[in-house]
Amino acid sequence: MEAHRLSDFRDCEAALRNKDLRQALYEAGAVITGGTLLMLHGEEHHKRREVEVRVFRRNFFKYYEKEVFPETLAQTIAPYLAASGGDLIELGYRLTVNLTADFAGIDRPEKSAEETGQLIRLVKKMSEGATMVHSTRDWDELTEEVRAALAEFDRDFLQASIARREELLDAVTRGEAEKDALPRDVLTVILKAQDELQLDDEQLPREIGFYMQAGAHSTANSVVHALEEILSWANDNAARWERLEDPAFVQKCVHESLRLHPASPEAWRKTTCPMHVAGAGERELPEGDRVELDLFQANRDPAIFGADADRFDPDREVPTGVMRSGLAFGIGVHTCLGRELDGGVLVRPGMDPEKVQFGIVPLIVNKLLELGARKVPDDPPVPDPKTSRPNWGRYPVQFTKEPA
């Protein structure tokens, strides 16, 4: 098997759209990713995605953003306000783990700090397992830790969540409850389609665990990257700080940061048959060859994003048909289902602000800016040493403004 690396934006875009290339990056983390939507290919992937995408509708994203998330944000940030700051990585996880649990279908009956802390610990370990290919730790040791975390997640969270939904589904079947009483989440739609999907007792925890780690991990990291870029860009420029008072402009800043810092800096695919792949040479690639897509570099391709593509510029013009976030959310059959939930729908001139879907990451970043979030001079951020991915391990911030 040979590996072929692509970094040209158009080549990577074409490879992501190629249905004869299958997912390969997360094979090392099969303890959590094996058999999940992330890894499936062809008809199996289509069938699973067709079921689960029912949760990810734009109208529900808007409802969640306008009605549910503001309360979650206020409750979660309250202790950090009392302390005038804290670790942004921790705050990001506390915000996003509850959001992700709502969509995945994980109940938190206690709603306590301890319960949330346990869930965050498990989600972090599952994320570490999913991105094992980039881990700097011993893979065998990490695999056992992830297996233990998945078992604890299944025992302490998933089983009770399944039981409650099965009771509700039975009540609906018997005519004792209305369909509107059913939770709108991935677990519920999977249970409704179990005759079709046939997920066993090992596969179901991995599927829900995958949603938990993917949503919380990527969203939390995106918040930190965006704030870092914004603070560096605005610096001591008063005119730039004034522009950051506009939530629509903050959304543009977040999308520019997503371009520079995609949740996964690369994507790997394997050929499922002999084929030609643009950017991988003239000869036909045999079945089983690996195609590595350098999304970090593709999103900085000067042919697409200009000569200063490495620089953070929220006013950057992008070609028609290219998203401001580049390939950060993927493209094709493995496009991130939560793209609009995280990044929102880009604000256009004349849109009613009350009806705009800003996205969870822009909303969090906007709140941080309202509170005057700044880095702590004598406690600088540090990278995450457990991975080769360019993520932060700690990012202390202090709030320099009183809440409105």
Rosetta blueprint (number, residue, H / E / L):
1 M L
2 E L
3 A E
4 H E
5 R E
6 L E
7 S L
8 D L
9 F H
10 R H
11 D H
12 C H
13 E H
14 A H
15 A H
16 L H
17 R H
18 N L
19 K L
20 D L
21 L E
22 R E
23 Q E
24 A L
25 L L
26 Y L
27 E H
28 A H
29 G H
30 A H
31 V H
32 I H
33 T H
34 G L
35 G L
36 T L
37 L L
38 L L
39 M L
40 L L
41 H L
42 G H
43 E H
44 E H
45 H H
46 H H
47 K H
48 R H
49 R H
50 E H
51 V H
52 E H
53 V H
54 R H
55 V H
56 F L
57 R L
58 R H
59 N H
60 F H
61 F H
62 K H
63 Y H
64 Y H
65 E H
66 K H
67 E H
68 V H
69 F H
70 P H
71 E H
72 T H
73 L H
74 A H
75 Q H
76 T H
77 I H
78 A H
79 P H
80 Y H
81 L H
82 A H
83 A L
84 S L
85 G E
86 G E
87 D E
88 L H
89 I H
90 E H
91 L H
92 G H
93 Y H
94 R H
95 L H
96 T H
97 V H
98 N H
99 L H
100 T H
101 A H
102 D H
103 F H
104 A H
105 G L
106 I L
107 D L
108 R L
109 P L
110 E L
111 K L
112 S L
113 A H
114 E H
115 E H
116 T H
117 G H
118 Q H
119 L H
120 I H
121 R H
122 L H
123 V H
124 K H
125 K H
126 M H
127 S H
128 E H
129 G H
130 A H
131 T L
132 M H
133 V H
134 H H
135 S E
136 T L
137 R L
138 D L
139 W H
140 D H
141 E H
142 L H
143 T H
144 E H
145 E H
146 V H
147 R H
148 A H
149 A H
150 L H
151 A H
152 E H
153 F H
154 D H
155 R H
156 D H
157 F H
158 L H
159 Q H
160 A H
161 S H
162 I H
163 A H
164 R H
165 R H
166 E H
167 E H
168 L H
169 L H
170 D H
171 A H
172 V H
173 T H
174 R L
175 G L
176 E L
177 A L
178 E L
179 K H
180 D H
181 A H
182 L L
183 P L
184 R L
185 D L
186 V H
187 L H
188 T H
189 V H
190 I H
191 L H
192 K H
193 A L
194 Q H
195 D H
196 E H
197 L H
198 Q L
199 L L
200 D L
201 D L
202 E L
203 Q H
204 L H
205 P H
206 R H
207 E H
208 I H
209 G H
210 F H
211 Y H
212 M H
213 Q H
214 A H
215 G H
216 A H
217 H H
218 S H
219 T H
220 A H
221 N H
222 S H
223 V H
224 V H
225 H H
226 A H
227 L H
228 E H
229 E H
230 I H
231 L H
232 S H
233 W H
234 A H
235 N L
236 D L
237 N L
238 A H
239 A H
240 R H
241 W H
242 E H
243 R H
244 L L
245 E L
246 D L
247 P H
248 A H
249 F H
250 V H
251 Q H
252 K H
253 C H
254 V H
255 H H
256 E H
257 S H
258 L H
259 R H
260 L H
261 H L
262 P L
263 A L
264 S L
265 P L
266 E E
267 A E
268 W E
269 R E
270 K E
271 T E
272 T L
273 C L
274 P L
275 M E
276 H L
277 V L
278 A L
279 G L
280 A L
281 G L
282 E L
283 R L
284 E L
285 L E
286 P L
287 E L
288 G L
289 D L
290 R E
291 V E
292 E E
293 L E
294 D E
295 L H
296 F H
297 Q H
298 A H
299 N L
300 R L
301 D L
302 P H
303 A H
304 I H
305 F H
306 G L
307 A L
308 D L
309 A L
310 D L
311 R L
312 F L
313 D L
314 P L
315 D L
316 R L
317 E L
318 V L
319 P L
320 T L
321 G L
322 V L
323 M L
324 R L
325 S L
326 G L
327 L L
328 A L
329 F L
330 G L
331 I L
332 G H
333 V H
334 H H
335 T L
336 C L
337 L L
338 G L
339 R H
340 E H
341 L H
342 D H
343 G H
344 G L
345 V L
346 L L
347 V L
348 R L
349 P L
350 G L
351 M L
352 D L
353 P L
354 E L
355 K L
356 V L
357 Q L
358 F L
359 G L
360 I H
361 V H
362 P H
363 L H
364 I H
365 V H
366 N H
367 K H
368 L H
369 L H
370 E H
371 L L
372 G L
373 A E
374 R E
375 K E
376 V L
377 P L
378 D L
379 D L
380 P L
381 P L
382 V E
383 P E
384 D L
385 P L
386 K L
387 T E
388 S L
389 R L
390 P L
391 N L
392 W E
393 G E
394 R E
395 Y L
396 P E
397 V E
398 Q E
399 F E
400 T L
401 K L
402 E L
403 P L
404 A L
